């Protein structure tokens, strides 16, 4: 798709020599860097291979440089809210890279990262902002479950108990309307967290069709209005997970959703090739838009049916 190719070229122009990118508070943010990396991988680029192979290599190097001895991929002393967001997306990025390339330098960092995820799962079965066994929410939990699934697909061991606990945690978040709430305490359903929960369950191997049918129906009934593109700070987050969730289910709902959301994204793309997100940064928005639009043709192993 021409729009995605233009966007990827813009993303490539934003990669710094140290392998980072991002703006303002999200400059050098590991989640943003890793999502950008996934966008490159989604079009078939690998470290040292493809039109943007050198850019992917830089991104991988940046992530590896922030792999700590304790397994955390992050910089704890920077005061970034939600260390486990960055850790989860970075682990997913490395797992997708390692699964295809078997780069030896990636393996130890990824192994330590997965062990940290396993060791910080809380009693409910989920994860939250810090690498500690405290509370949990679906937003952070989905990042860790996707990383675990990608790592397992790449040949890493993930304990069955970890998977079972995570499944039970996410299953307990579904409300009667088919949507999912944020935490186990009573709460309302929402579009972003419903897509995230469905992706988490898919990553955890849950096959119960009824859960996805209800979740898909909720998503289709609550697609953000066009006006929310600029005003909703969770717009790209929600659409990314909804795309992943509905793509896995397929059928008429996916086709209808993709046309509606895809058409809007194409209209909102800027002349530079980027998409705008005032809440986080344009690199984040552009990476997410690329992942959404290229979903049907992605090269990402985790998104293959």
Secondary structure as GFF3:
##gff-version 3
##sequence-region A 1 305
A	DSSP	alpha_helix	2	14	.	.	.	ID=ss1
A	DSSP	three_ten_helix	24	26	.	.	.	ID=ss2
A	DSSP	alpha_helix	30	42	.	.	.	ID=ss3
A	DSSP	alpha_helix	53	65	.	.	.	ID=ss4
A	DSSP	three_ten_helix	76	78	.	.	.	ID=ss5
A	DSSP	alpha_helix	83	101	.	.	.	ID=ss6
A	DSSP	alpha_helix	104	119	.	.	.	ID=ss7
A	DSSP	alpha_helix	138	153	.	.	.	ID=ss8
A	DSSP	alpha_helix	160	171	.	.	.	ID=ss9
A	DSSP	alpha_helix	191	203	.	.	.	ID=ss10
A	DSSP	alpha_helix	209	221	.	.	.	ID=ss11
A	DSSP	alpha_helix	228	231	.	.	.	ID=ss12
A	DSSP	alpha_helix	235	249	.	.	.	ID=ss13
A	DSSP	alpha_helix	251	268	.	.	.	ID=ss14
A	DSSP	alpha_helix	282	293	.	.	.	ID=ss15
A	DSSP	three_ten_helix	295	297	.	.	.	ID=ss16
A	DSSP	three_ten_helix	301	303	.	.	.	ID=ss17
###
